[in-house]
Amino acid sequence: MALPNIFEKSVADGVVARINNLTATTQPKWGKMTVGQMLAHCNVTYEMVYENKHKAPKGLMKLMLKLLVKGLVVSETPYKHNSRTAPAFLMTTEKKFNTEKNRLIEHITKTQALGMKAFEGKESNSFGPLNGTEWNNMFYKHLDHHLSQFGV
């Protein structure tokens, strides 16, 4: 079954509504991140698209990511609870809830406005060129996983 299309306004609005149901004190159902850390963690995916903040892996590391990780990230298969994450996504310091929440909503809104066609064949920081469906799966699945982690 296909994942909801984050590039559709109604789906993006639904995700934003879920984010707006979070508070600075919302507790996770599993995992160690605080809600502020989780929002910052979700922002990393978009930082890799819109900002030059994270170095892209090169050579053997990029090949390994494409061969071993890409399929897990861009497929429709849900993530398992407490799965390992890439170093750029690790959040070890406290994050400001409202700052990270607003950034994430801006990223989702911008991505939806650009639309799936803007992402067709776009280079991923870690996985090389992805098609629109792969970008959708990566964006939506990650957000859904962590919003579910926090009960929204």
C-alpha positions in Angstrom: 0.0 0.0 0.0 1.3 3.4 -0.9 2.2 5.9 1.8 0.2 9.2 1.9 1.6 11.8 -0.4 3.3 14.5 1.6 3.3 16.7 -1.5 -0.5 16.9 -1.4 -1.7 19.9 0.6 -4.2 17.9 2.6 -1.6 15.4 3.7 0.9 18.1 4.5 -1.8 20.0 6.5 -2.6 16.8 8.4 1.0 16.3 9.4 1.3 19.9 10.5 -1.9 19.5 12.5 -0.3 16.5 14.3 2.8 18.6 15.0 0.6 21.4 16.4 -0.8 18.8 18.8 2.6 18.4 20.5 3.6 20.5 23.5 7.0 21.2 25.0 6.2 18.5 27.6 4.8 15.7 25.4 6.5 12.5 26.4 7.6 9.7 24.0 6.0 6.2 23.9 9.5 4.8 23.2 13.0 6.1 22.8 15.2 8.6 24.6 14.6 11.9 22.7 12.7 14.7 24.1 10.1 16.3 21.9 12.4 19.2 21.1 15.1 16.8 20.1 12.7 14.8 18.0 11.6 17.9 16.1 15.3 18.9 15.5 16.0 15.3 14.4 13.1 15.5 11.8 14.5 18.8 10.6 17.8 17.2 9.6 16.2 15.5 6.6 15.1 19.0 5.3 18.4 20.6 6.2 20.1 18.1 3.9 17.8 19.2 1.1 17.7 23.0 1.7 20.9 23.9 3.6 24.6 23.2 3.1 24.8 22.2 6.8 25.6 18.5 6.5 28.5 17.0 4.5 27.4 14.4 2.0 29.1 11.0 2.4 31.7 10.2 -0.3 33.2 7.1 -1.8 32.8 3.8 0.0 30.5 5.3 2.6 28.1 6.6 0.0 28.1 3.3 -1.8 27.4 1.4 1.4 24.5 3.8 2.2 23.0 3.3 -1.3 23.4 -0.5 -1.1 22.5 -1.2 2.5 20.4 1.7 3.8 18.6 3.3 0.9 16.0 0.6 0.5 15.0 0.8 4.2 14.7 4.6 4.1 12.8 5.1 0.8 10.5 2.0 0.9 7.0 1.9 2.3 8.1 -0.5 5.1 7.7 1.3 8.5 10.7 1.9 10.7 11.1 -0.3 13.8 11.1 1.3 17.2 14.5 2.3 18.5 16.2 1.9 15.1 19.8 3.2 14.8 20.2 6.5 13.0 22.9 8.2 11.1 25.3 10.5 13.1 23.9 13.7 11.6 20.5 12.8 13.1 21.7 12.2 16.6 20.5 14.8 19.1 22.6 14.9 22.2 21.7 18.4 23.5 18.4 19.9 24.4 16.6 21.7 21.6 14.1 24.6 21.8 10.7 23.2 21.2 9.0 26.2 19.5 12.1 27.0 17.3 12.3 23.4 16.1 8.5 23.1 15.7 8.3 26.2 13.6 11.3 25.2 11.4 9.8 21.8 10.7 6.4 23.3 9.8 8.2 25.7 7.4 10.1 22.8 5.8 7.0 20.7 5.3 5.1 23.7 3.9 8.0 24.6 1.5 8.3 21.0 0.3 4.6 20.6 -0.3 4.5 23.9 -2.2 7.5 22.9 -4.4 5.6 19.7 -5.3 6.7 16.2 -6.2 8.0 17.3 -9.7 10.7 19.4 -8.0 12.0 16.3 -6.4 11.9 14.0 -9.4 15.5 12.9 -9.9 16.8 15.3 -7.2 20.1 14.2 -5.6 19.8 13.0 -2.0 22.7 13.8 0.3 23.2 10.1 1.1 21.5 8.0 -1.6 22.1 9.7 -4.9 19.2 10.6 -7.3 15.7 9.7 -6.0 12.4 9.7 -7.8 9.4 11.6 -6.4 7.9 8.5 -4.7 11.2 7.7 -2.9 11.3 11.3 -1.7 7.7 11.1 -0.5 8.3 7.8 1.3 11.4 9.2 3.0 9.7 12.4 4.1 6.4 11.0 5.1 7.6 7.8 6.8 10.1 9.6 8.9 7.6 12.2 10.1 4.9 9.6 10.8 7.3 7.4 12.7 8.4 10.1 15.1 5.0 11.8 15.4 3.6 8.3 16.4 6.5 8.0 18.8 5.1 11.0 20.6 1.4 9.9 20.4 0.2 12.3 17.7 
